[in-house]
Amino acid sequence: MLKIMNDSIKNIYFLGIGGIGMSALARYFKAKKYTVAGYDKTPSPLTDILQSKEGISINYEDHESAISPEFHNPKTTLVVYTPAIPVDSQQMAFFQTNGFVLQKRAEVLGMISRQGKAICVAGTHGKTTVSTMTAFLLHHSAVGCNAFLGGISANFETNLLLDDKSEYTVIEADEFDRSFLQLSPEIAVITSMDEDHLDIYENKENITEAFEAFAQKVKEEGKIFLKDGLSLVNTTVTGTYGLEESADCYSDHLRIDDGCYIFDYHGINVDIQDLKSGVFGRLNVENLTAAITLALEAGVTAEEIKKSLPQYRGVARRFNVHINDGQRIYIDDYAHHPSEIEATLRTVKEMWPHKKISVIFQPHLYTRTRDFYIGFAKSLSLADQVFLLDIYPARELPISGISSEIICEQLSVPGRIMSKEALLDKVVTDFKDGILITMGAGDIDRIVNKTVELLKK
């Protein structure tokens, strides 16, 4: 039980409950027998599950009357909110002006991280995959773990794991709004420090400083690992990981056998031969190298890792191959930063070098499009043709002159801007051969099931 909770708190209300991080916290408090409810801007597959299968009440109207009366008492209700909630939110105003205790999602997660031993995975990309892999390896060992993940594990079909017998909690450490500075890691890893969230950080120097500050949050007796090639000026690093011998912990002898990746892991004090993984791409072998390193530090044995790893199935919307009938391949991926798009497309080209690649991409945020439209165009141009959706705004208001058009203009391959409806009607329905990829962090996930349905017809 969280130490912030006094005995009078019975209800937890979430502003922005449909977010992947918020929903994990909502599930956590529901499991702890609190009455949980919340607000979100629009329904989604995730909010549908929270409501229909987990009994969490959710409303979609931003006004006071939508809040159930049982959450109107500030003495019995804690309010948790996400920075994505707009400043003019009527529900937020109600709670602020009526004496409620309000906590940011990051603050609550930080308090949870101090209840035991936290394994925190940070990075501008790769953190969801590595944290999910780490949680999987711990769960399938005598160590066990709790976990708050930034994606839906394909193995567990949830973003929350609970284990009352384990002292470890795996946490995805989100750099947005400097949220990860609320955490207190026992063991931590940084996967990447690329330019991103420049609406918050302004420049690469500030991003690096924030990750340095995160590394300083690791407990004195704790350990911090970095991807090989990254560096921190003021932090003594425990070790590095990667796919080259220059790293302290590395994987090599990568080969493919019967659709699986086989590789050898070399750690600080242990070698594990012939590890088998069913997830695709060299990048995922690198991610597994980080996860294996963290798991070993937490006490998972080499034998436990070798036994469980072949069962790992990945994360929803992280290079999910939905259809592969030999002629057509359909992949859905969360990539929303130029470096992520490049990594995904290079993996696809490596695996299927002779197939034509068509990408449907939805830019996420006006500010990110403004800052990286040239990079988006360059990475997307690794495909053979690109279809662009309008920008998904999330928490942002439009910016003059910023649209999907500025990406389209910079493409070096054929590109078009289309609506979801037109894409499903024309592009997907007419897709007969090659590779089709949907990409983005917005609501593009809502056309995935329909795309699969149309392709199977």
Rosetta blueprint (number, residue, H / E / L):
1 M L
2 L L
3 K L
4 I L
5 M L
6 N L
7 D L
8 S L
9 I L
10 K L
11 N E
12 I E
13 Y E
14 F E
15 L E
16 G L
17 I L
18 G L
19 G L
20 I H
21 G H
22 M H
23 S H
24 A H
25 L H
26 A H
27 R H
28 Y H
29 F H
30 K H
31 A H
32 K L
33 K L
34 Y L
35 T E
36 V E
37 A E
38 G E
39 Y E
40 D L
41 K L
42 T L
43 P L
44 S L
45 P H
46 L H
47 T H
48 D H
49 I H
50 L H
51 Q H
52 S H
53 K L
54 E L
55 G L
56 I L
57 S E
58 I E
59 N E
60 Y L
61 E L
62 D L
63 H L
64 E H
65 S H
66 A H
67 I L
68 S L
69 P H
70 E H
71 F H
72 H L
73 N L
74 P L
75 K L
76 T L
77 T E
78 L E
79 V E
80 V E
81 Y E
82 T L
83 P L
84 A L
85 I L
86 P L
87 V L
88 D L
89 S L
90 Q H
91 Q H
92 M H
93 A H
94 F H
95 F H
96 Q H
97 T L
98 N L
99 G L
100 F L
101 V E
102 L E
103 Q E
104 K E
105 R H
106 A H
107 E H
108 V H
109 L H
110 G H
111 M H
112 I H
113 S H
114 R L
115 Q L
116 G L
117 K E
118 A E
119 I E
120 C E
121 V E
122 A E
123 G L
124 T L
125 H L
126 G L
127 K H
128 T H
129 T H
130 V H
131 S H
132 T H
133 M H
134 T H
135 A H
136 F H
137 L H
138 L H
139 H H
140 H L
141 S L
142 A L
143 V L
144 G L
145 C L
146 N E
147 A E
148 F E
149 L L
150 G L
151 G L
152 I L
153 S E
154 A L
155 N L
156 F L
157 E L
158 T L
159 N L
160 L E
161 L E
162 L L
163 D L
164 D L
165 K L
166 S L
167 E L
168 Y E
169 T E
170 V E
171 I E
172 E E
173 A E
174 D L
175 E L
176 F H
177 D H
178 R H
179 S H
180 F H
181 L H
182 Q H
183 L L
184 S L
185 P L
186 E L
187 I E
188 A E
189 V E
190 I E
191 T L
192 S L
193 M L
194 D L
195 E L
196 D L
197 H L
198 L H
199 D H
200 I H
201 Y H
202 E L
203 N L
204 K H
205 E H
206 N H
207 I H
208 T H
209 E H
210 A H
211 F H
212 E H
213 A H
214 F H
215 A H
216 Q H
217 K L
218 V L
219 K L
220 E L
221 E L
222 G L
223 K E
224 I E
225 F E
226 L E
227 K E
228 D L
229 G L
230 L L
231 S L
232 L L
233 V L
234 N L
235 T L
236 T L
237 V L
238 T L
239 G E
240 T E
241 Y E
242 G E
243 L L
244 E L
245 E L
246 S L
247 A L
248 D L
249 C E
250 Y E
251 S E
252 D E
253 H E
254 L E
255 R E
256 I E
257 D E
258 D L
259 G L
260 C E
261 Y E
262 I E
263 F E
264 D E
265 Y E
266 H E
267 G L
268 I L
269 N L
270 V L
271 D E
272 I E
273 Q E
274 D E
275 L E
276 K E
277 S E
278 G L
279 V L
280 F L
281 G L
282 R H
283 L H
284 N H
285 V H
286 E H
287 N H
288 L H
289 T H
290 A H
291 A H
292 I H
293 T H
294 L H
295 A H
296 L H
297 E H
298 A L
299 G L
300 V L
301 T L
302 A H
303 E H
304 E H
305 I H
306 K H
307 K H
308 S H
309 L H
310 P H
311 Q H
312 Y L
313 R L
314 G L
315 V E
316 A L
317 R L
318 R L
319 F L
320 N E
321 V E
322 H E
323 I E
324 N E
325 D L
326 G L
327 Q L
328 R E
329 I E
330 Y E
331 I E
332 D E
333 D E
334 Y L
335 A L
336 H L
337 H L
338 P H
339 S H
340 E H
341 I H
342 E H
343 A H
344 T H
345 L H
346 R H
347 T H
348 V H
349 K H
350 E H
351 M H
352 W L
353 P L
354 H L
355 K L
356 K L
357 I E
358 S E
359 V E
360 I E
361 F E
362 Q E
363 P L
364 H E
365 L L
366 Y H
367 T H
368 R H
369 T H
370 R H
371 D H
372 F H
373 Y H
374 I H
375 G H
376 F H
377 A H
378 K H
379 S H
380 L H
381 S L
382 L L
383 A L
384 D L
385 Q E
386 V E
387 F E
388 L E
389 L L
390 D L
391 I L
392 Y E
393 P L
394 A L
395 R L
396 E L
397 L L
398 P L
399 I L
400 S L
401 G L
402 I L
403 S L
404 S H
405 E H
406 I H
407 I H
408 C H
409 E L
410 Q L
411 L L
412 S L
413 V L
414 P L
415 G E
416 R E
417 I E
418 M L
419 S L
420 K H
421 E H
422 A H
423 L H
424 L H
425 D H
426 K H
427 V H
428 V H
429 T L
430 D L
431 F L
432 K L
433 D L
434 G E
435 I E
436 L E
437 I E
438 T E
439 M E
440 G E
441 A L
442 G L
443 D L
444 I H
445 D H
446 R H
447 I H
448 V H
449 N H
450 K H
451 T H
452 V H
453 E H
454 L H
455 L H
456 K H
457 K L
